[in-house]
């Protein structure tokens, strides 16, 4: 092999080694970047899940508050009707009208009689 052939071989080997070192450095830094990106993505997903849970909790509280207001209004109306009842039949009618409209009593046999 001539001197020129050795120089070309050494040059090719040096370029190959430089490319390998460059690729190794890039691969190592890319792995860290991928891990950080995956961690950031997971953090965003966790934040979204927490926000959705909080929104659902607020919705549940709001719905419960509305239901309690409706119950309070129905109870107030029933108290007034009971207070205005002139006889037992009026009293029974007032109670049946206000209680039997509720889902939990709708199928009660006492409500079916009215």
C-alpha positions in Angstrom: 0.0 0.0 0.0 1.3 3.4 -0.9 1.6 6.4 1.3 -1.3 8.0 -0.5 -3.5 5.0 0.1 -2.6 5.0 3.8 -3.5 8.7 4.1 -6.9 8.1 2.4 -7.5 5.1 4.7 -6.6 7.1 7.8 -8.8 10.0 6.6 -11.8 7.7 6.0 -11.2 6.1 9.4 -10.9 9.5 11.1 -14.2 10.7 9.5 -15.9 7.4 10.5 -14.7 7.9 14.1 -15.9 11.5 14.1 -19.3 10.5 12.8 -19.5 7.7 15.4 -18.7 10.2 18.2 -21.1 12.7 16.8 -23.9 10.1 16.6 -23.2 8.9 20.1 -23.4 12.4 21.6 -26.5 13.1 19.7 -28.1 9.8 20.7 -27.4 10.4 24.4 -28.7 14.0 24.4 -31.7 12.9 22.3 -32.6 10.2 24.8 -32.6 12.8 27.6 -34.7 15.1 25.5 -37.2 12.3 24.8 -37.4 11.5 28.5 -38.0 15.1 29.4 -40.6 15.5 26.6 -42.4 12.3 27.8 -42.3 13.6 31.4 -43.7 17.0 30.3 -46.4 15.2 28.3 -47.3 13.1 31.4 -47.4 16.2 33.6 -49.8 17.9 31.1 -52.0 14.9 31.1 -52.0 14.7 34.9 -52.9 18.4 35.1 -55.7 17.9 32.6 -57.0 15.0 34.7 -56.9 17.0 37.9 -58.7 19.9 36.1 -61.4 17.5 34.8 -61.9 16.0 38.3 -62.2 19.5 39.8 -64.7 20.5 37.2 -66.8 17.4 37.8 -66.7 18.0 41.6 -67.9 21.6 41.1 -70.7 20.3 38.8 -71.8 17.7 41.4 -71.9 20.4 44.1 -73.9 22.7 41.9 -76.4 20.0 41.0 -76.7 19.0 44.7 -77.3 22.6 45.6 -80.0 23.0 43.0 -81.7 19.8 44.2 -81.6 21.0 47.8 -83.2 24.3 46.8 -86.0 22.4 45.0 -86.6 20.2 48.0 -86.7 23.3 50.3 -89.2 25.0 48.0 -91.4 21.9 47.9 -91.2 21.6 51.7 -92.1 25.2 52.2 -95.1 24.8 49.8 -96.2 21.7 51.6 -96.0 23.4 55.0 -98.2 26.2 53.7 -100.8 23.8 52.3 -100.9 21.8 55.5 -101.4 25.0 57.4 -104.3 26.0 55.1 -106.0 22.5 55.3 -109.5 22.7 56.6 -110.1 19.0 57.2 -108.2 15.7 57.0 -109.1 15.2 53.4 -107.5 18.5 52.4 -104.4 17.5 54.5 -104.1 14.1 52.8 -104.5 15.7 49.4 -101.8 18.3 50.1 -99.4 15.7 51.3 -100.1 13.3 48.4 -99.8 16.0 45.8 -96.4 17.1 47.1 -94.9 13.8 48.2 -96.2 11.6 45.3 -94.5 13.7 42.7 -91.1 12.7 44.0 -89.4 9.9 42.2 -88.8 7.8 45.3 -92.5 7.8 46.2 -94.1 7.8 42.8 -94.7 4.0 42.8 -95.7 3.8 46.4 -99.2 2.2 46.8 -100.4 5.1 48.9 -99.7 7.4 46.0 -101.6 5.2 43.6 -104.8 5.5 45.7 -105.0 9.2 45.4 
